[in-house]
Every structure is written in structure tokens, then in C-alpha cells.
């Protein structure tokens, strides 16, 4: 895979991983004791690229610096496999809580009071500039009455919760809201979701409306397949036609 070595081993059970779930993008450290000229051992780090349920195997692609150096490539057993702890998301959570506690401007007043369970004004309405006659965004399915109502309320209120069972068009409705928010010309719109699949689906729908979309991925997921890879930041940078493009491509080849 791109001149990088891959390690395959059986999928762990929940008991073996202390309840942790292995997913593509996870960083893994492989260790082999008593290997080498002086039995100093070997360590390699990579990330999970595939979970093959048919063969019940995990594929770990090693980083270039480990793939290209001398290693125990003929040894098939005796390895220790470890998860590489990544504190980024937890550090961000802690920083957010600290900012929430000491900085009144870190979050909007509406969200601040709702998080603390305090009463807020519910009749606050945001004026929509040049409301459209048709609330359906370009190249998306026609919205029904309930979806149109949800879009209008989301644009008029500082905070909106939209609920619905699977298949009721929440992704299309969300993409329509984002389209109309962007049309208000009040700045860029940040879109988040609880899973990579949900973000990919939203990014695809938003792209269909004609808006410029940049999909941000974790570094560990940049080499994994995505149906919207052409929207990802690293792909757009790689394909840029600026004077710095050649230098960008050199850096990507070294990554």
C-alpha cells in the first residue's frame, strides 16, 4: 500500500481490549522483544486501515519511517499490540469546560443558560434577510411541509432541536438549513456531527447545493476511503494550482 508495510492480526475481542472498540483510524503500536543484532527489540507504529469481518483480521498500515527501515518482516508471532493513547479530544473537552467557567464570551448566552438549566427567553426571533420563496436548496429533494417548517424555525431561532426517525430527511433538512445560513452572508458556517459517516453524508448534500465545502479529517483518517475525499482539506491542498502547489505535494509525499 503505497510502499508501506501492513501488519495483519486477528480481531480482538471486547475482553482483550478492556471494552474498547477498534475502528479504522486508530493508532496502534507493535512491539517485538529480543529482536535485532543485540536483541534490543523492535517497535513500529501505524494505524488501522481495515477491519475484515470475513477473515476476522485487522490491517494496520505502518508509518513510512517504520516501513522503510529494517524490521522483523519474516517474524509472524510473538508481537505485543498496544493502543496509542490520544488525548486530543479529552484535552479539548477540558479546555472547553475551563473556558466556559471563566470566559463569559466563550459561548452564546442562550447556550450558556440552557447548559446551566436556567430559564431563557423563548420568543427571540432572528430576522431572515431576503427570505426565499422556495425553501428547498438547489439539487436537493423537494422539502415537505414539516421540513420547510423545521428550516424556517432553525433560521429564526438561536437554538433549534430537530428530531425524527430514520428516513425522514434530517440530513437533507440540515443541508438546506446550512445552505440558507450561508446565503445570509454572515460568515462561514461550521458543521459538526457525532460520526464520520454523518459528516460525510452532510458534506455531500451541502456540496450538491453549490456551496464551497471543506471537509476536515483527523490526520489518522486521511489515508482511509471516503466518498467525499475530493472535498477533504488535504486533497484540495494537494490539487491546488497555486505557486506553492509543488512544495505542498513534496510534503505530502514525505508524510
Residue pairs with C-beta under 8 A, 6 or more apart in sequence:
1 49
1 61
2 223
3 64
3 67
3 68
4 46
4 61
4 62
4 63
4 64
4 67
5 61
5 62
5 66
5 67
5 71
5 73
6 46
6 49
6 59
6 60
6 61
6 62
7 30
7 44
7 46
7 59
7 60
7 62
7 79
8 57
8 58
8 59
8 60
9 57
9 58
9 60
9 79
9 81
10 56
10 57
10 58
11 22
11 51
11 53
11 56
11 57
11 58
12 22
12 58
12 81
14 20
14 21
17 83
20 83
22 48
22 51
22 58
23 48
23 51
24 47
24 48
24 49
24 50
24 51
24 221
24 224
25 47
25 48
25 218
25 220
25 221
25 224
26 47
26 48
26 83
26 84
26 220
27 45
27 46
27 47
27 83
27 84
27 86
27 220
28 45
28 46
28 47
28 48
28 60
28 81
28 82
28 83
28 84
29 43
29 44
29 45
29 81
29 82
29 83
29 84
30 43
30 44
30 45
30 46
30 60
30 62
30 79
30 80
30 81
30 82
31 41
31 42
31 43
31 79
31 80
31 81
31 82
32 41
32 42
32 43
32 72
32 75
32 78
32 79
32 80
33 41
33 78
33 80
34 41
35 41
35 42
35 72
35 75
36 42
42 71
42 72
44 62
44 63
44 66
44 71
45 62
45 63
45 66
45 84
46 60
46 61
46 62
46 63
46 66
47 60
47 61
47 220
47 223
48 58
48 59
48 60
49 59
49 60
49 61
49 223
49 224
50 58
50 59
51 58
51 59
52 58
52 59
61 223
64 254
64 255
96 106
99 106
100 106
100 107
100 112
100 115
104 112
107 115
108 158
109 120
110 120
110 124
110 158
110 159
111 159
113 119
113 120
114 120
114 159
124 157
124 158
125 156
125 157
126 155
126 156
126 157
126 158
128 155
128 156
128 180
128 184
129 184
132 180
132 183
135 143
135 148
135 151
135 152
135 176
135 180
136 142
136 143
136 176
137 175
137 176
137 179
137 180
137 209
138 179
138 208
138 209
138 210
139 208
139 209
139 210
140 172
140 175
140 176
140 179
140 205
140 208
140 209
141 169
141 172
143 151
143 169
143 172
143 173
143 176
144 169
147 169
147 172
147 173
147 176
150 160
150 162
150 173
150 177
151 173
151 176
151 177
151 180
153 160
154 160
154 162
154 177
155 177
155 180
155 181
162 170
162 173
162 174
164 170
171 198
171 201
171 202
171 205
172 205
174 191
174 202
174 205
175 202
175 205
175 206
175 208
175 209
176 209
178 189
178 191
178 202
178 206
178 211
179 206
179 209
179 211
181 189
182 188
182 189
182 211
191 199
191 202
191 203
191 206
192 199
193 199
193 202
196 217
196 221
196 226
199 215
200 215
200 226
200 227
200 228
203 213
203 215
203 228
203 231
204 227
204 228
204 231
206 213
207 213
207 228
207 231
213 228
213 231
214 231
214 232
214 233
214 236
215 226
215 228
215 231
215 232
215 233
216 232
216 233
217 226
217 232
217 233
217 234
222 232
222 234
226 232
229 235
230 236
234 252
237 248
237 252
238 248
238 249
238 252
240 248
